[in-house]
Amino acid sequence: MFNRLCIVGVGLIGGSIARAARKHGLSKSIVGFGRPEDLQNLEAAKQLGVIDDYYLQVEQALQGADCVVIATPVAAIESIFALLKPFWSENTIYTDVGSTKGSVVSAAQRAFGMVPDNLIPAHPIAGAEQSGVCASVDDLFLNKRLIITPLQHTKTEALHKIQRFWEGCGSVVSVMDVNHHDAVLAATSHLPHILAFALVDMLGHKDEQSEIFNYAAGGFRDFTRIASSDPVMWRDICSANKNEIIPLLEQTREQLDKIQHLLENDDNQQLLTIFAYANTARQRFLNQFEGNMSKSITFKVQPGGVLQGEARVPGDKSMSHRSIMLGSLADGVTHVKGFLEAEDALATLQAFRDMGVEIEGPVNGCLTIHGVGKQGLKEPKNELYLGNSGTSMRLLSGLLAGQAFNSVLTGDKSLSGRPMKRVTEPLAMMGADIKATEKGTAPLYITGKAGQLKGIDYLMPMASAQVKSCLLLAGMYAEGETSVTEPAPTRDHTERMLSGFSYPVKQQGSKVTINAQGRLTAADIDVPSDISSAAFFLVGASIAPGSDLLLKHVGINPTRTGVIDILRLMGANIEVLNERVVGGEPVADLHVVYSPLKGIDIPEELVPLAIDEFPVLFVAAACATGQTRLSGAEELRVKESDRIQVMADGLQLLGVDAQSTEDGMIIQGGLIGGGEVTSHGDHRIAMAFSIAGLRANAPITILDCANVNTSFPEFKDLVKRLGLALVCTES
């Protein structure tokens, strides 16, 4: 990429740049420049092989260099520009690593009269507690953020080349405006360092300092780790970015004053609200951070095994979502047991906290929701981030359309690519104002139309519980009656739970009707185990000879039991035991024993009742004798992935004769081989191929499995305990 790379300041950052450039072949030669007082460090850099040579004269260092990286503290930038100015070349690209970019731009303007068009300000968000070239490593920037802050007149070719250089070093590159960069970094980096330095300074000056530090626990070490950073560097950073930092310090002081006031007044509930919000907000940050940093989770499954024993799979995701929504809108306090503590349901929980609802927990699946009433939600201060949860986005679209405030719904990359017109179009018929992208996808910008929605009589073109539930929730805020007619039965958790909260709902055959006259009264909810999660184990025990498994407390709502009906038609041995009703929902224990399966034509009337379970049902079909044919399942193409095509591709890679059709699949049962497949970020695909390992004749590797945490974070541990040889690796 470059012939000669010159590093000005060969310390931790500069040395790590040199090491990464050498490792990845980004420059033919690498030299360092420093002042006489840097001689010992430069000699060490050469001895370590970090650089090929070094110079104390800037003209010699720059000779023939087509890229110069200024890796000095921000306070030294202007003096470096002065040194470089007489030898500045239009044929060279210059960049820096300063933590503040406004100060770099200002220094360049003072030194050159204007910022040169071949100077590309940059900031690698990476570092270590140690400093100096001896601490440099070749992977310091691997999967770390690198922000480039070009100006309007920056050379496009130079910008693209620097971007490729940093990507070659392993960085995840973003381009950002200078002022935006300094504001963001003041909040996420500079302020935390100030707080860490301040805390250690305060405790260190106390008379009893030795005792305090003797009893300091892991929390103190974790919080104050960054106070080990170079104090001179951080003095300079804070001074350079003080205009962005000072307002943040004022806001922090106000927040601490608020917490002090809560403690003085024994307001433990509000204190819990603050702490709970911080807890989930940090987890949301980690989820986004890990996604942005391309964190990869891979499942590796050894062939064979049996599933034996008993288990209770996590709570039903559909009911967990709805318990938060309706409990928040109810009058009084709702207690929830069995709540699914997975990312999708937690996204809904956080959205309602963001709208002013006080929610305690979850702790071991238990929640306490302090309902605010049907009209009690408050305008969120920020966008409502819903991660990967399509249920959250589609149902909230209806609920928020009738509020007295505006809102924005966003999600991760997968959710942002999924269709939302199926809910926004009928909502528009009710008078809702929702703007999406040209493709009809998120983000969704919702203008609240309190008192302006009109009820409609909607005949759904496609069976979808999410669309039905969305319109029913909007109907709670619409004038007149809102009716939804289904072309085929879908899950009815919303209707059942509305009735459980004493809200009137009329049902006549396939038509459900609601109006705005009712109110929700708090109720206790015991969420049964999710049959969609149980399905992986029902199939696993059905296909693995010697399996004998009991699944406890599984929800058997008749709109959800298609997977049991289909497996029984294929010859599965599944007993429904101990049937009972809990909170209006039918529940039972499911006993499944291995039995040879045969291929069938899946009845179309069962398709909507098993729509989420088809990925693992395709695995059952691959293990069955004869042909299995599915039709009428076109909705599978617009789930987290195109589940028809992704499963067909994966099964073919494993040696199965699986042919996709427009609305389903044709599978010839037979042997399952080994190989490497990808889930395309779809949690159900990842778990389905894991179960296939029970009948495979060679190992199966499943890529891109991180999203299993959205619905079933315990899957990998539970399936191993019951008998599948699965290993989870992260990178």
N, C-alpha and C positions, 0 to 999 in steps of 0.2 A: 504493500500500500504506500509506504514512504521509503525513500532511500536513506535519509538520515533524520533521526528523531533526537531533538535536543531537549533535555529536561532541565529546567531552571529550578533548582531546589530539590536535591535528591534525598528526601526524607522518607517517612512512612508512605505518603501518598505518591510522591514522585517516584520513589523506588518501586512501589507496587505497580505503577503504570509501566515502568520500564520492564519489570518482570513479566507482566501480562503481555506486553507488546512482543517481547522475545519469545515467550511460550507459543503465541499464536501467529508468529511470523508476520507481524504488522510493519516491521521496519528492518531494512538490511543492516543498519548500524544504529547504535544508541549511545549518545554522549551526554555528559552532565556538565552543568556550569554552576560555579559557586564563587564566593569571595574567599580571600586568604584564610579567614577564620573558619571556613568550612572544609579546609584541606583534609583534616583527619577523616571526616565523614565521607568525602569524595574518594579518598584512598580505600576506605573500607568498601564502598560501593563497587569499586573496580575489582578488588580482591574477591568479593562475593560473586562477581560475574553479573551484577545488576546492570552495569554499563560497560561499554567497550573502552571508553576513555573519558577523561575529564579535563576541564580547562578553567583557569582563573581569569582569563581574558575573554570578554564577551564576543569580540570579533572572531576569535579563533573558534569558539564554541558554535557560533552561528554559521560559519562557513560551510556552504553546501547543504544546510538544513532545510528541508521542505516542510517540516512541522516542528513547532516550538510549543512546549507545554510549560506554563508558568505554575509551578507547584509550591509557591511560597505563601506565607500567611497574608491575609487580605491587607494588613497594614503596610506591607512591603510592596504592594502591587505598583503603586505610583512610581517608586524609585526604580523598580524593574523596567517599567515603561520608559523611563528616562534613559536607562542604560541601552535599551534596545533601539530607541528611536533613530540614532545615526545609521544603524545597519538594517533598518526595517525594509523588507523586500516584498514586493507585490506577488512574487512567485512562491511565497511561504504562507502556510496556514498557522495562525497563532490561536491558542486557547489557554484557559486557566482552570483552576479547581476551587476558586474562592467560594465560601459559604454564603456570602452576600453578593448579589450581582449589581445592585444599584451603585455601590461604592466602586466596583470595578469599572462600570461604565463612566462614572463621574471622573475617576482617575484617568481614564483614557482620553476623555474630552479635555481635561486640563493639560495632559501631556502632548496630545497631537492636535488639539484644536477641534477635532471631531473624532468619533470612534472609527478607526479604520475598518473598511468593509471586509477585510480578511481576518479580523479578530472575532472569534466565536466564543463568547463567555459560556462557561459550563460549570456544573457543580455535581460531582459524584457524591451521593449520600452513602458514604461508607467510611469506616475508620476503625480504630482499635485503641485499647487503653494505653499501649506502649507507643513510643514515637521513635523516629530515627530510621535510617536505612536498614539497620539490623532487624527491625520488626516488619519490614516489607515482605509481602507474599504475592504470588502470582494469581491468586483467586480472590483478592480483596473485593473486587467489583462484580464477582459472579452473582447474577440474579439480584443485583442491587440497583436501585433507581439512579439514573443519571439525567439531570435536567439541563437542557441547552436553552439559552435565552438570547436568541438572535435579535437584531434590530431590523427595521424595515429595509435598510439599504445593504444588509449583509449579503455577501456573494452566495448565491444558491449552491453553486458547485462546492464551495468551501464548506458550507453548512452540511451538505449531504456526506461529504468525505469525513468530516469529524464525527458525524453520527455513525457512520460505518466503522470508524476507528473504535469508538466507545463500545459499540455492539460487539466488535471483535474482541474487546477486553472482557466481555461477558455481561455488560451492563444492560439494563432495561431502560431504553432512552425515551424521554418525554421532551417535548418542546413547549416552552412556557414564556409568557411575557415577563420582563424583568421585575416590574413592580409586584406582579402576582406571585412570582417566586419568593420574593423577600417577605411578603405577607404570610404565605403558607409556611415557609421555613421558620419564621419567627414563632409561630404557634406550635409547630410540631417538633422543632429541634432546639431553637435558641431558648425559649421559655423553659422547657424541661431541664436544660443544663443550668440555667439560673437558679431554679428551684432546688436542684440537687446541691449546687455549690452553697446556697443560702442555708439549707438545713444542716449540712455538715459544719459550716461556719458557726451557726448558732449553738449546736450541741458541743462543738469542739471548744468553745469559750466558756462553757459552764464549769464551775468549780469541781463538780463531780464527774468530769469528763471521763476519767479512767473507768469508773463504774458503769457509766452509760455505754461505752464502747465494749466493755467486757460482756455486757448482756445484749448487745445488738444481735438481732436475729436475721434470718434470710431476707425479710422484707426490707430492712435497712440496707443490706448489701445490694439488693436488686434495685431499689429506688435510687441509691446514691452512686451506683457504678459509674455513671457518666461524669461524676465529679472527679474522677481520676484523669480526665482529659487535660490537655495542655492548658494551664491557666492563662498564659500569655496569648495564645491563639484565641481563647474564648473572650478575653478582655477586648481584643481587637474586633472580633465578630460582633459582640454586643454593642460596642461603640459605633461600628459601621452601620448597624441596623436598628439603632435606638428608636427611631421614629415609628417603627412597626412594633417594637417590643414594649415600649412604655404603655400604650393602651391595653395591651394584654396583661401587663402587671396590674393595672387598675382593675380590670375585670376579675383577675384572680383574687385580688384583695377583697372585692365585693363578695365573691363566692365564699371565701373563708369567713368573712363577717357573717354571712347568712348561716353557715354551719355553726358558728359560735352562738348565734342567736337561737338556733334550734336546740342546741345543747343546754343553754341557759334556761329555756322554757320547757325542757323535757318533751320536745316534740319529736318523739322517736319515730312516729309514722312517716313524717315528712323526711326525716333523716334517712329512713329506709328507702323511700322513693328515690332520693338522690343517689344513694349507693347502688340501688338496683338498676337504675338507668345507666350509671357509669359502668356497671358490670356488663350489661348486655351491649352497650355502645362499644366497649372495648372489644368484646367478642366479635361484633359486627366489623370493626376495623380489622381485626385479625383475619376474618374470613375474606374480606376484600383484599387485604394485603397479600394473603397467601395466594388468592386467585390471580392478582396482578403480577405476582412474582413467579407465576407459572409453576406453582407447587404441584408435583405429580405424585399420585398414589397408584401403585400397581398391585394387583392381586395375582399371586402365583398359586395354582392349585395342582396338587399331585393327584394322579388318577386313583379312582376307587374309593372305598370307605362306605360306611353305613351311618344312618342317623338313628340314634337310640336314646331313650330317656324321656324326660318331660321338660317343658319350658313354657314360659309366658312371654310372648313377643311384646314389643312396645305398644303403647296406646294408639288408637285409631287416629290417623292424621286428620281426616275430614272432620271428625268430631272435636278434635283438639282446636282446630281453627275456629270452628263455630262456637265452641264454649267461650273463647275469648271475646268474640264479636258480640254475641248476645248477652253474655255476662256483663260486659262493659256498658251496654245500653239498658241494662235492667235497673229497676229501683231496688236498692238493697245490696246485700253482700252475697256473692256466689262462691261456693267452695267446689273446687274441681279436684278429683283424684284420677290417677292414671294418665295425666297429661303427657303427650309425646314431647320429650325434651330434645327435639331435633331442629335443625336450622330452619326448615320451612315454618313450623309452628311457632318457633321463637321469633321469626320475622313478623308474624301477625301480632304476637304479644308486644313486641317493641313498638309497632305502629300505633297501638292503642295507648301505650305509655306516652308516646310522643304527642298524642292528642289529649293528654291530661288525665288519663285513667290511672288510678292507683292500684297496682297489682303486686301482691306479695308472692315470692317464689319465682320459678318452681324449685321445690325441694322434694326430691324423691317422687316426682310426678304430681305433687300437690301444689295448688294455687289458691289464693284468696283474691277475688276480684271485687273491688269496691265500685259498684256500678254508678254511673253518672246520670242515668236516665236517657230516654230516647233523644232528647234535645241537648244533652249535656257535654258532647264532645267539643273540644277547643281546637282552634286552628294550630296545626303543627308549625314550629318555627323553621323547620327544614323540610326538604323532600323526604317522603316516606320510602326508605330503601327496603325492598322485599326479597332481596337475594334471588333464589331460584324458584320461588313459590308462585306458580300460576294461580293456585286457589286464592291466595291472599290478594293478588292483583285483581282478578276478575270479580271476586265478591266485594272487595272494597270499592271498586268502581261504582257498583250500584249503591252501596251504602253512602258513599261520599257525594254522589251526584245530588242528593237532596239536602245537604248540609248548608249552613249559613256562612261557610267560609270556603276558600279555595285551597286546593291541595295538588301535589305532584307525586305521582307514583313512579318509582324507578326500580330497576332490578339488575341482576348480573347479566353477563353477555348472553347466556342461554335464554333467560327470561325475556330479554330485550329483543330477541329474534322470534318470539312466539306470537301468533295472531291474537289480536284483541278486538277486531271488528265484530266478532260474534257476540260481544257484549256491548261495545260502543254504539253499534248501529241500532239495536232495539232500545237502548237507553236514550238515544237521540229521538226516537219516536215518542218517548215519554217527556221530551223537553230538556233532556240533559245536555250540558255543554262540555264535551270532552274532546280534547285535541290530542292526536297521536302523530306518529311519523307518517310519511307518505305511504309506507307499506302497511300502516295500521298497527304498528307495534309501539311498545313503550320507548321513552317515557310518556306517561299520560298526564296531561294538564287538565285538571278538573275545576271548572268554575261552579261553585256551589249555587244551586237553584232552590233554596229553601222556599217552600210554599208555592213553587211554580211547576213542579212535575205533575203530569197527568197520567192516570192509570190507562193501561192498554190491555187488549186481549191478544196475546201473542201465541202464534202457532210456531213452535220451534222447528226449523228445517232439519235439524240433526239433534239426536238425543244427547244432552249434556247437562249433568247435574250442576256444573259451575255456572252455566248460562241461566238455568232455572233459578238457582239460589241468588244470583246477582239481581235478577229482576224482582224476585220476592223481597229482597232487602230494600231495593229502590221503592217498591210498592208500599213499604211502611211509611214513606214520606210523600206519597202521591195522592192527588185529589181523585176520589172515586176508587173503583176497584181495579186491581191489576191481576190478570189471569194469565197463566202459562199452561199451554197444552203440549204434552210430550208425544213424539211419534213412537216412542218405546219407553218402557220403565227405566228410570235411572235412580241412583241412590237418593233416599228421602230424608237424610239426616237433618237438613234445614227445617223441613216441615215438622218432623218429630220434636226437634229441640225448641222450635218456636212454641209448640203446644206445651212442652215441658216448662217453658217460661211464661205460660198462661196467655200467650198471644193468639188471638183467634185466626185460624187458617181453615178454609173450606176446601175439601177434596171431593171431586166428582169424577170417578174413573181416572182418566189421564190428565184431568184439568185441575190445577191448584189455583186458589184465589185468595188474595189478601187485600187489606185496605189500611188506611192510616189511623184508624180509630182506636186501635189497641195500645196497650202498654205492656212492657215486659216486667215480670216480677222475679226477683232473684230465686235461684234454685240450686240444689246440690247436684253435681254431675259426677258419675263414676264412668270414666271413659273405658270401654272394653278394648281388648287387644285388636290390632288392625288386621283384618283378614287379608289385606294386600301384602302385609309383611309375613303373615302365616303361610301365604301361598307358596313361598319359596321352599318351606319345609314340608308342605303337603306334597309338592311335586318331588322334592328330594327323597322323601321316605317312600314314595310310590315307585320310583325308578331304581332304587339301590337295593338289591337283594339282601335280605337279612335285617332290613330296617323295621323298627317298631317305635313309634313316637306318639306322645300325648302332648297336645297343645292346649294350654289352659286359658279359660276366660276369653274366648275369641268372639267378637261380634259377628252374629249371623243374621244381620238385617237382610230381609228377603231381596232387597235391591242390590245386595253385594255378594250373594252366594253363587254367582255364576261359575266361579272357579271350582267349587265343590261339585256342582251339577255336571260340568264338562268332564272333570276327572272321573267321576263315577260312570259316565257314559263310555269312557275309555277303558273302564274295568278297574279303576282304583278301589282299594278297600279302605273307605273312610267312614267311621262311625261318629254320629253326633250324640254326645252324652251330656247329661246333667243340664238340660235346657232350662233357662229361666229368663226373666225379664228384669233388667237393671236400668233404672232411670228412663223407662220407656223404650229401651233398646234390647232386642233379644240377644242372649249370650249363651254360649255352650262350650264344652270341652270337646276337642276333635282328636279322635284316636285314628291314626293311619298306620297301616302295615303294608309292606311291599306286596305288590301284585303285578303280574305282567300286564302291560297296557296294549291296546289295539287302536289303530287309526280310525278316525270318524270324520264325517262331515259335521262341523260344529253348527248347531242350530242357530240361525240368525237372531232369534228372540233372546238367546242367552248372551249375545255379544255385548250389549250395553251393561250387563250385570257382571262382566268380567273384564272390562276394557283395560284396567290397569294391570291385570294379571297375565296378559297375553305373552309378554316376553318369556316368562318362565313356562307358560303352557306350550310355547314353541319347543322348548327343551323336552317337555314330556312327549310331544309329538315325534321328536327326533329319536326317542327311545322306544316308541311304540312299533308294533308289527303292522305293516301296511301303510296306507296313505291317510294323512289328515289334511282336510281342506277348510280354510277359513275365508269367509266373505262377509261383506257388510261392516267392515272395521276400518273404514277410511279415516276415522278420527285418529287412529294410531300414527298417522303420518304427520300430525301436528302436535305431538306431545313434546317432552324435553328433547327428543330427537325424532327422526322419522323411524319409528320403532319397527315398521315392516321391513324397510330396506336394511337398516342396521343389523337386525337379527338375521335376515336372509344372508347378508354378506358374511357375518360372523359364523353362522352355521356352515356355510359353504367352505370357509377356511378350515373348519374342523372336519371336513369330509362328508357333511350331510347334504343330501339332495333337497335343497330348499329353494323354491322358486317364488319370488314375490309377484303379486298381482296388484292391480290398482287399489283394491280394497281388502287385501288379505294376503294369504300365502298358501302354497301347496307344499307339503313336506312328506317325503318318503322316509319312513322310519328305517333305522339301521344302526350301524356302528358310529360312535362319536370318537374322532381322533383328537390329537393334541394340536397345539399351535398357539399363535399370538393373535388376539382379537382386540379391538378397541370398543369401549362403551360410548365413545363420543360424549362423555360427560353426563350420561344418563344413568341414574342410580339403579333403575330396575334392570337395565341391560347388564350392568356390571354384576349384579347379584344373580341374574339368570345364568350367565355364563359360568359363574362360580359353581352353581348347583350342577351344571353339566359335567363338572369334573368327577362327580360320583359315578358316572358311567363311561368316562373317557378311557381310552387305552394308552394315553400319553399325557404329559403335563399340559395344562392350559395356562397361558399368561393373559391377563386382562388389563389393558392400559386405561388410564384416565378414569380412576375410580373415586376421586375425591368427593363427588356429589352423593355417594352413598350416605354421607352424614346428613343430607337434607331430609331423609325419611327414616333411616334405620342405622344410627351410629353404632349400635351394639352388634350389628350383623356379623362382622368378622369374628368377634369373640364368641358369640353364641353358636355360630355354625361350626367353629372349631371344637367347642365343648361337646357338641352333639355327635361329632365324628368325621367332619370334612377336614382334609389336610390343606389348609389355606394359610399362606404367609402374606402379610401386608408389608410393602416396602414404600418408603417415601423418598423423594429426591427433589 
